Amino acid sequence: MKVYISSTYQDLIEYRTAVDRTLRRMGHDVIGMEQYVAEGSKPVERCKGDVRACDVYVIIVAWRYGYVPGLTFVPPDPRSITQIELEEAQASGKPVLAFLLDPEAPWPPNRMDVMRGGPTTGGDILQLRTKLGTEYLAGIFRTPNDLASQVAAAVSAQGLTRQMVDRVLCETSAANNMQAFAQGEQVSDSTLYSIKTMIEQSGRVSAIVLEIDEGQNWWSTRLFLLASLLCSLTPVRQLVFCDGKERFVGMGSPTAIMDGLMKFCPELGVIFRKLREGPSSPDVERETNRHIKVWEESFISNPPAVATNANLPDQIDERTIKVGVRAQLLQNWVGERWVSRCIEIDGYDLNMGQVQQIVDSLLPDVPVRRRRKPPETGFQLLVVDRDRFALELAREWVRSGLPRSPVR
């Protein structure tokens, strides 16, 4: 990866050298002030361009705010080059990895703005440190080796997440072309084909995303049938629900959805027992047909205005027991097995805090909402296999041979 190192220079030379050496040994392309010093200049526009071109932006801050090139401008620009680079990284959506010198670490007075005097007298550097400590999960370092170890681990984890976004996160599928089925239309050949296609595609994913509105998109009875088919024929572990704006609503397993719906509607329990009594098949075609047959023998999906003898005496009008699926109802049905929060990713790569959230999660399947990669727009709901994610993280750590920091 291309890593941009941002910091003041003279006070942090040995620290920058340690970080540069470690990252290059790991195979990363490092961009920093050393190149500008060799050229005898550090134009602001080139710095900003290099920040935009990097994959990861690393900022290292001690007790100096740094050179302010815009003091001679009209009007003056009070920002240091380090501050300008940080704001460019933020505006460009770059992952920002921040590292602050430990406030209790011994430090030469001549490397501190507050002791040197000058136009800022230490106020600007305090504001910058506060900003980084508040907005980011900043690492705290004391020695050059300590800093190099932390930066190496953070950059490697960032690189891993870039690789894992498609390898581990993208394990969801949307239940497309099922609107007619979801909203109660009688099962026709085209509807049946949509169901079977969705089931076949679900064999390659761990979660299905369903869009629900204020009770308009899915009948509770049809959600039960879908969950039953998923349990019988697919490895799908979770149903993820979103609204019309791709915002996360909640998540529950197909089994949890079925259990909750059967408690709410006993008639669905009758359907479940009939399905359990019959001979099941691993074949998608035969098993889907069996589910639909049991369903049609039990429910009248679209009864005629006047009852006829064609209807079986024990059939139930589905419309008398169904309800429109809403978030609050789902939470009530599923109870403590309902997941109501997800990890929000502003960009399309994970940061270290989000990596930690996934690894530390109590859930084996962690819901994530992230922005789609350009040129696509909007958001994407995904599910992370926590254990697989942690295993990939550990493998990358070992493969990279990262230096370990002692636990303080």
C-alpha positions as a printed Julia matrix, in Angstrom:
408×3 Matrix{Float64}:
   0.0     0.0     0.0
   0.98    3.65   -0.43
   1.34    5.19    3.05
   1.69    8.95    3.63
   3.55    9.92    6.83
   2.61   13.34    8.18
   4.35   15.06   11.09
   6.7    17.84   12.01
  10.26   16.97   11.05
  13.21   18.09   13.19
  11.65   17.02   16.51
  10.58   13.6    15.2
  13.41   12.55   12.85
  14.3     9.35   14.73
  10.62    8.43   15.05
   9.94    8.94   11.36
  13.05    6.93   10.49
  11.88    3.98   12.59
   8.41    4.05   11.02
   9.76    4.44    7.49
  12.21    1.54    7.9
   9.54   -0.78    9.34
   6.93   -0.03    6.71
   9.38   -0.4     3.82
  10.53   -3.73    5.23
   6.89   -4.83    5.1
   6.72   -3.92    1.42
   4.78   -0.66    1.64
   5.45    2.43   -0.48
   6.15    5.25    1.99
   5.71    8.93    1.12
   6.93   11.54    3.56
   8.81   14.71    4.26
  12.16   13.04    3.59
  11.49   13.23   -0.15
  10.67   16.93    0.07
  13.73   17.67    2.19
  15.93   15.98   -0.43
  14.43   18.24   -3.07
  14.88   21.33   -0.93
  11.2    22.26   -0.93
   7.79   21.14    0.29
   5.13   22.86   -1.77
   1.7    22.72   -0.17
  -0.1    21.68   -3.36
   2.25   18.75   -3.89
   1.69   17.63   -0.3
  -2.06   17.72   -0.84
  -1.73   15.81   -4.1
   0.36   13.11   -2.44
  -2.19   12.8     0.35
  -4.97   12.31   -2.2
  -2.89    9.62   -3.95
  -2.15    7.58   -0.83
  -4.04    4.55    0.47
  -3.51    5.3     4.17
  -2.7     8.59    5.91
  -0.59    8.36    9.1
  -0.24   11.44   11.32
   2.32   11.54   14.16
   2.08   14.4    16.65
   4.32   15.37   19.57
   4.4    18.94   20.95
   5.08   21.09   17.88
   2.4    22.42   15.54
   4.8    22.89   12.66
   5.49   25.35    9.87
   2.61   27.66    8.89
   3.13   28.62    5.21
   0.14   30.91    4.95
   1.09   33.61    7.46
   2.18   35.87    4.6
  -1.11   35.38    2.72
  -3.89   37.97    2.65
  -5.88   37.03    4.59
  -3.42   34.87    6.59
  -3.99   31.1     6.75
  -3.13   30.01   10.34
  -2.91   26.29    9.52
   0.35   24.38    9.63
   1.29   22.02    6.8
   0.48   19.07    9.09
  -3.0    20.48    9.71
  -3.48   21.11    5.97
  -2.47   17.53    5.17
  -4.87   16.14    7.8
  -7.8    18.14    6.46
  -6.96   17.04    2.9
  -6.96   13.4     4.01
 -10.32   13.87    5.7
 -11.82   15.62    2.68
 -10.53   12.84    0.4
 -12.02   10.1     2.57
  -8.64    8.54    3.36
  -8.25    6.21    6.35
  -6.58    8.31    9.06
  -4.27    6.55   11.54
  -3.33    8.95   14.34
  -0.5     8.59   16.88
   0.19   10.94   19.8
   3.25   11.2    21.98
   2.43   10.07   25.52
   1.81   13.21   27.62
   3.88   11.66   30.42
   6.86   10.76   28.22
   9.99   12.86   28.86
  10.54   15.36   26.04
  13.18   18.05   25.41
  11.8    21.54   26.13
  13.29   22.89   22.88
  10.93   20.53   21.0
   7.82   22.02   22.61
   5.97   25.06   21.22
   4.91   26.16   24.67
   8.56   26.48   25.7
   9.84   27.98   22.43
   7.44   30.91   22.34
   6.33   32.22   18.96
   2.93   33.12   17.52
   1.03   30.06   18.82
   2.7    29.54   22.26
   1.41   25.95   22.28
  -2.29   26.6    21.81
  -2.55   25.25   18.27
  -0.76   21.98   19.04
  -3.02   21.38   22.04
  -6.08   21.88   19.83
  -4.68   19.49   17.2
  -3.91   16.81   19.79
  -7.38   17.18   21.28
  -8.98   16.9    17.84
  -7.07   13.71   16.99
  -7.68   12.15   20.39
 -11.4    12.88   20.14
 -12.12   11.96   16.53
  -9.85    8.91   16.2
  -8.75    5.9    18.19
  -5.27    7.42   18.47
  -2.27    5.31   19.44
  -0.1     6.6    22.29
   3.66    6.12   21.87
   6.8     6.76   23.95
   9.79    5.53   21.91
  10.65    5.23   18.2
  10.38    1.42   18.32
   7.08    1.63   20.17
   5.72    3.98   17.5
   7.02    1.87   14.61
   5.39   -1.23   16.07
   2.04    0.49   16.48
   2.08    2.04   13.02
   3.07   -1.28   11.42
   0.2    -3.09   13.13
  -2.33   -0.4    12.23
  -1.25   -0.15    8.58
  -1.22   -3.93    8.22
  -4.7    -4.22    9.72
  -5.88   -1.45    7.41
  -4.45   -3.31    4.44
  -6.1    -6.5     5.61
  -9.49   -4.85    5.85
  -9.12   -3.52    2.31
  -8.55   -7.08    1.12
 -11.25   -8.57    3.33
 -14.03   -6.19    2.36
 -14.85   -8.29   -0.67
 -13.53  -11.59    0.64
 -15.28  -11.66    4.03
 -17.91   -8.94    4.2
 -19.73   -9.43    0.9
 -21.73  -12.49    1.88
 -25.23  -11.09    1.51
 -27.81  -11.19   -1.23
 -30.96   -9.18   -1.81
 -34.28  -10.97   -2.24
 -35.09   -9.35   -5.57
 -38.15   -9.94   -7.78
 -40.22  -11.24   -4.87
 -42.56   -8.29   -4.37
 -45.63  -10.12   -5.63
 -44.98  -13.11   -3.39
 -44.09  -10.94   -0.38
 -47.31   -8.93   -0.67
 -49.63  -11.93   -0.79
 -50.31  -12.67   -4.44
 -51.24  -16.24   -5.23
 -48.25  -18.37   -6.14
 -48.03  -18.52   -9.94
 -45.42  -20.02  -12.23
 -43.5   -16.73  -12.39
 -43.66  -16.27   -8.61
 -42.54  -19.85   -8.07
 -39.61  -19.28  -10.44
 -38.56  -16.16   -8.47
 -38.65  -18.13   -5.22
 -36.56  -20.99   -6.6
 -34.04  -18.58   -8.14
 -33.66  -16.76   -4.83
 -33.18  -20.09   -2.99
 -30.52  -21.24   -5.45
 -28.63  -17.94   -5.19
 -28.87  -18.08   -1.39
 -26.74  -21.2    -1.35
 -23.65  -19.02   -1.82
 -24.3   -16.44    0.9
 -24.75  -16.28    4.66
 -27.43  -13.57    4.83
 -30.4   -12.27    2.86
 -31.35   -8.58    2.84
 -35.08   -7.79    2.82
 -36.49   -4.31    2.39
 -39.42   -3.52    4.66
 -41.43   -0.34    4.93
 -44.2     0.6     7.33
 -45.95   -2.72    6.81
 -46.29   -2.37    3.02
 -43.63   -4.7     1.6
 -43.96   -8.04    3.36
 -46.81  -10.05    4.84
 -45.9   -11.86    8.06
 -47.2   -15.14    6.61
 -44.99  -14.86    3.52
 -41.97  -14.02    5.66
 -42.62  -17.25    7.58
 -42.71  -19.27    4.35
 -39.47  -17.68    3.15
 -37.74  -18.39    6.48
 -38.92  -21.99    6.34
 -37.49  -22.47    2.84
 -34.18  -20.9     3.86
 -33.9   -23.2     6.89
 -34.62  -26.28    4.77
 -32.53  -25.56    1.7
 -29.77  -23.03    2.34
 -26.89  -22.2     4.7
 -28.34  -18.7     5.24
 -27.89  -17.78    8.89
 -29.43  -14.3     9.02
 -32.21  -12.2     7.56
 -31.15   -8.54    7.46
 -33.92   -5.94    7.25
 -33.58   -2.44    5.83
 -35.88    0.44    4.93
 -36.35    2.07    1.54
 -33.24    4.23    2.06
 -30.93    1.25    2.68
 -30.77    1.98    6.41
 -30.34   -0.94    8.79
 -33.54   -1.87   10.65
 -32.56   -5.11   12.37
 -31.45   -8.69   11.96
 -32.63  -12.14   13.02
 -31.97  -15.72   12.06
 -34.57  -17.59    9.95
 -35.17  -19.91   12.92
 -35.72  -16.98   15.28
 -38.11  -15.38   12.79
 -40.1   -18.63   12.46
 -40.28  -19.19   16.23
 -41.45  -15.63   16.83
 -44.09  -15.77   14.12
 -45.47  -19.11   15.37
 -45.93  -17.65   18.86
 -47.72  -14.66   17.37
 -49.83  -16.71   14.95
 -50.66  -20.31   16.02
 -51.95  -21.14   12.52
 -48.36  -20.92   11.3
 -47.42  -23.53   13.87
 -49.88  -25.89   12.18
 -48.15  -25.29    8.85
 -44.77  -25.95   10.47
 -45.91  -29.29   11.89
 -47.26  -30.38    8.5
 -43.93  -29.54    6.89
 -42.07  -31.5     9.55
 -44.31  -34.54    9.09
 -43.8   -34.82    5.34
 -40.72  -36.33    3.64
 -38.24  -33.52    2.89
 -35.85  -33.38   -0.06
 -32.5   -31.61   -0.54
 -33.54  -30.83   -4.11
 -34.58  -27.19   -4.45
 -37.28  -27.92   -7.03
 -38.97  -30.73   -5.1
 -38.66  -29.17   -1.64
 -39.97  -25.77   -2.81
 -42.91  -27.49   -4.5
 -43.62  -29.43   -1.27
 -43.64  -26.24    0.81
 -45.95  -24.5    -1.64
 -48.3   -27.5    -1.77
 -48.64  -27.6     2.02
 -49.16  -23.85    1.98
 -51.92  -23.95   -0.63
 -53.67  -26.83    1.15
 -53.76  -24.76    4.34
 -54.34  -21.18    3.19
 -56.59  -19.34    0.77
 -54.33  -16.6    -0.53
 -56.96  -14.88   -2.71
 -60.43  -16.25   -1.81
 -63.34  -15.53   -4.16
 -66.03  -13.08   -3.14
 -68.45  -15.98   -2.67
 -67.2   -19.21   -1.15
 -67.36  -22.3    -3.36
 -66.98  -25.99   -2.75
 -63.56  -25.78   -4.36
 -62.18  -24.48   -1.07
 -61.21  -27.14    1.44
 -63.18  -26.91    4.73
 -60.06  -26.48    6.86
 -58.53  -23.74    4.72
 -57.91  -20.35    6.3
 -58.13  -16.99    4.6
 -54.51  -15.85    4.78
 -55.57  -12.21    4.76
 -57.39  -12.61    8.07
 -54.25  -13.55    9.99
 -51.44  -11.76    8.17
 -49.98   -8.43    9.28
 -47.63   -6.08    7.5
 -44.05   -6.59    8.7
 -42.64   -3.59   10.57
 -39.48   -3.14   12.58
 -41.21   -2.89   15.96
 -43.27   -6.01   15.27
 -40.17   -7.95   14.28
 -38.47   -6.91   17.49
 -41.5    -8.01   19.5
 -41.7   -11.37   17.73
 -38.01  -12.24   17.87
 -37.37  -10.85   21.36
 -33.83  -11.04   22.73
 -32.6   -12.77   19.56
 -33.3    -9.58   17.57
 -30.22   -7.5    16.62
 -31.07   -3.81   16.39
 -27.64   -2.19   15.84
 -24.97   -2.42   13.19
 -21.5    -1.0    12.55
 -21.65    2.09   10.35
 -18.76    2.58    7.91
 -18.63    6.09    6.45
 -16.2     5.13    3.7
 -15.83    1.72    2.12
 -12.87    0.54    4.23
 -12.83   -0.39    7.9
 -10.8     1.58   10.41
  -9.04    0.1    13.41
 -11.9     0.92   15.76
 -14.35   -0.94   13.55
 -11.98   -3.91   13.25
 -11.89   -4.03   17.04
 -15.69   -3.84   17.24
 -16.03   -6.86   14.96
 -13.44   -8.96   16.78
 -14.89   -8.11   20.21
 -18.54   -8.59   19.18
 -20.66  -11.07   21.15
 -22.44  -11.93   17.89
 -21.06  -14.6    15.56
 -22.62  -12.65   12.66
 -21.98   -8.9    12.81
 -24.14   -6.57   10.66
 -22.29   -3.79    8.83
 -23.57   -0.88    6.75
 -20.98    0.69    4.45
 -20.88    3.06    1.52
 -20.57    1.41   -1.87
 -17.36    1.83   -3.82
 -17.4     4.47   -6.56
 -18.75    4.75   -9.2
 -21.69    3.14   -7.38
 -23.71    5.24   -4.96
 -25.7     4.56   -1.82
 -25.07    2.03    0.92
 -24.75   -1.72    1.28
 -25.83   -3.97    4.15
 -23.42   -6.81    4.89
 -22.82   -9.45    7.52
 -19.36  -10.29    8.88
 -18.52  -13.78   10.06
 -16.75  -12.71   13.27
 -14.7   -15.88   13.75
 -13.59  -16.03   10.13
 -12.69  -12.34   10.25
 -10.59  -12.83   13.4
  -8.86  -15.83   11.85
  -7.98  -13.87    8.7
  -6.69  -11.04   10.89
  -4.47  -13.43   12.86
  -3.14  -15.04    9.69
  -2.24  -11.65    8.23
  -0.51  -10.68   11.46
   1.65  -13.82   11.37
   2.27  -13.58    7.63
   3.46   -9.98    7.88
   5.85  -10.74   10.74
   4.77   -7.56   12.52
   6.82   -6.35   15.48
   4.91   -6.76   18.73
   4.59   -4.03   21.32
   4.85   -5.05   24.97
   1.53   -4.77   26.79
   1.59   -1.81   29.12
